[in-house]
Amino acid sequence: MIHELNNPIIKHKLTQLRRKETPPKEFRTLVEELAMLLTYEAAQNFETHSAEIETPITACRAEVLDEEQFVVVPILRAGLAMAGGALKILPNAAVGHVGLYRDEKTFQPVEYLFKMPPRFAEKTLLVVDPMLATGGSASAALQMLKNHGASKIYFLCIVSAPRGIEKLAADHPDVEIYTAAIDEGLNEHCYIVPGLGDAGDRIFNTL
């Protein structure tokens, strides 16, 4: 299922992110802030449990979220900038890393890293990547996680294209997608249009 977030704050921050003149420092901050908002929206589906606590006035039952049951999984390298935002919402979550890059000739994902915390497959995973373009890298990352037993997975991205959404829906219909925007499509180089350029290059100032 796809969730395109219709929030004025998200729209405003996304506009600032898209501007070509936005400098790297501000770009990174905006990516982190949008990741926080995406995580907050996805959290509506998270389960809590009741616990006994003491307020300054009295004892009461209150709802608690077990943060240690979550793993934030950035798809390297651009996903790293989103991981910090997700961790501000879930500061006690574990972090795993999936390294993929896109072959510039075939546009197919190539794996170079898979590093996850112990017993991650038992937990809820938040896979983060700023862009969902063709869906190739995202689908490959999700399949890698599922191959190791993971089943509760959310995919969070800032900008997405219909082609990428369709691929994830076909390959992983059980994974819920949260995105700040669904753009028009892809150009001949498989970049999202209008998009925001190469997120990794803009985050790490390697243009």
C-alpha positions in Angstrom: 0.0 0.0 0.0 1.2 3.5 -0.9 0.8 6.4 1.4 1.5 9.9 -0.1 1.6 12.3 2.7 -0.6 15.4 2.3 0.8 17.7 4.9 1.6 21.4 4.4 4.8 21.2 6.4 6.0 18.3 4.4 5.1 20.0 1.1 7.0 23.2 2.2 10.1 21.3 3.2 10.0 19.2 0.0 9.9 22.4 -2.1 13.0 23.7 -0.3 14.7 20.3 -0.9 13.9 20.4 -4.7 15.4 23.8 -5.3 18.7 23.5 -7.1 20.3 26.3 -5.2 19.7 24.7 -1.8 23.2 24.1 -0.3 24.4 20.7 1.0 24.1 21.6 4.7 20.5 22.7 4.3 19.8 19.8 2.0 21.0 17.3 4.6 18.9 19.0 7.3 15.8 18.9 5.2 16.3 15.2 4.4 16.6 14.4 8.1 13.5 16.5 9.0 11.4 14.8 6.2 12.6 11.4 7.5 11.4 12.3 10.9 8.0 13.2 9.6 7.7 10.1 7.4 8.6 8.0 10.5 6.0 9.8 12.6 3.4 9.0 10.0 4.3 5.4 9.7 4.2 5.1 13.5 0.5 5.3 13.4 0.6 1.5 12.7 3.0 0.6 15.5 1.7 -1.3 18.4 2.1 -0.2 22.1 1.6 -2.0 25.3 0.3 -0.9 28.6 2.6 -0.3 31.6 2.3 0.9 35.1 4.1 4.3 35.7 4.3 6.9 38.4 3.5 10.6 37.6 4.2 13.3 40.1 0.6 13.0 41.2 -0.3 9.3 41.1 0.3 5.9 39.6 -1.5 5.1 36.3 -1.4 2.8 33.3 0.2 4.3 30.2 1.0 3.2 26.6 4.6 2.4 25.8 6.3 1.7 22.5 9.1 -0.8 22.6 11.7 1.0 20.5 14.2 -1.8 20.7 11.8 -3.9 18.5 12.7 -1.6 15.6 15.6 -1.5 13.1 16.3 1.4 10.8 17.8 0.2 7.6 19.3 2.9 5.3 20.1 1.9 1.7 23.6 3.2 1.2 24.6 5.8 0.5 21.8 8.3 0.4 19.7 6.5 2.9 22.2 7.4 5.6 20.9 11.0 5.7 17.4 9.7 6.5 18.5 7.3 9.2 19.3 10.2 11.6 15.8 11.5 11.2 14.2 8.2 11.9 16.4 7.7 14.9 15.2 11.0 16.4 11.8 9.5 16.5 13.0 6.0 17.6 16.3 6.8 19.4 16.7 3.3 20.8 16.1 1.4 17.6 19.0 -0.6 16.1 20.5 0.2 12.7 21.4 -2.1 9.9 23.0 -1.2 6.5 22.3 -2.4 3.0 24.8 -1.3 0.3 23.6 -1.2 -3.3 24.6 0.9 -6.3 23.0 1.2 -9.7 25.0 0.0 -12.7 25.0 3.0 -15.0 24.7 0.9 -18.1 22.1 -1.7 -17.1 20.4 0.4 -14.3 20.4 -2.8 -12.3 21.2 -2.8 -8.5 24.6 -4.3 -7.5 25.0 -5.5 -3.8 28.2 -4.6 -1.9 27.2 -4.7 1.8 24.7 -6.4 4.0 25.2 -5.7 7.7 22.4 -6.2 10.2 22.1 -6.4 14.0 21.4 -9.7 15.8 17.8 -11.1 15.5 16.8 -8.3 13.2 14.3 -10.6 11.3 12.2 -10.8 14.5 11.8 -7.0 14.5 10.0 -4.2 12.6 12.2 -2.8 9.9 12.1 0.8 8.5 14.0 0.8 5.2 14.9 4.3 4.2 16.1 5.8 0.9 15.4 9.3 -0.4 14.5 8.2 -3.9 12.2 5.5 -5.3 12.9 5.7 -9.0 12.9 2.4 -11.0 12.4 0.4 -7.8 15.2 -1.9 -8.6 17.5 -1.1 -5.6 14.6 -0.9 -3.2 13.1 -4.2 -4.3 16.5 -5.9 -4.2 17.1 -4.6 -0.6 13.7 -5.7 0.5 14.3 -9.2 -1.0 17.7 -9.4 0.8 16.0 -8.7 4.1 13.2 -11.2 3.4 15.7 -13.9 2.4 17.0 -13.6 6.0 13.5 -14.0 7.5 12.3 -10.4 7.9 8.5 -10.0 7.4 7.5 -6.7 9.1 8.9 -4.0 6.8 8.0 -0.4 6.0 9.7 1.5 3.1 10.1 5.2 3.6 11.2 7.6 0.8 11.0 11.3 0.1 10.3 11.3 -3.6 8.9 8.4 -5.7 8.0 7.6 -9.3 5.0 5.6 -10.5 7.4 3.0 -12.0 9.1 2.3 -8.7 5.9 2.2 -6.8 4.5 -0.3 -9.3 7.6 -2.5 -9.0 7.5 -2.6 -5.2 3.7 -3.3 -5.3 4.3 -6.2 -7.6 7.4 -7.6 -5.9 6.5 -6.8 -2.3 2.8 -6.2 -1.9 3.1 -6.7 1.9 5.4 -3.7 2.4 3.8 -0.4 3.1 5.3 2.6 1.3 5.4 6.1 2.8 6.4 8.9 0.5 6.4 12.7 0.6 5.6 12.9 -3.1 4.7 10.8 -6.2 6.3 12.6 -9.1 5.6 12.5 -12.8 8.0 9.8 -13.9 11.5 9.1 -15.1 13.7 10.6 -17.7 16.0 8.7 -20.2 18.6 8.3 -17.5 16.1 6.9 -15.0 16.1 10.0 -12.8 12.9 11.1 -11.2 11.1 14.1 -12.9 10.9 16.8 -11.6 12.6 15.1 -8.6 15.5 16.7 -6.8 18.6 15.5 -8.7 21.0 12.9 -7.4 20.2 12.8 -3.6 23.5 11.1 -2.7 25.6 13.8 -4.5 23.6 16.6 -3.0 23.8 15.1 0.5 27.5 14.5 0.4 28.4 17.4 -1.9 30.0 15.2 -4.5 28.5 17.0 -7.6 
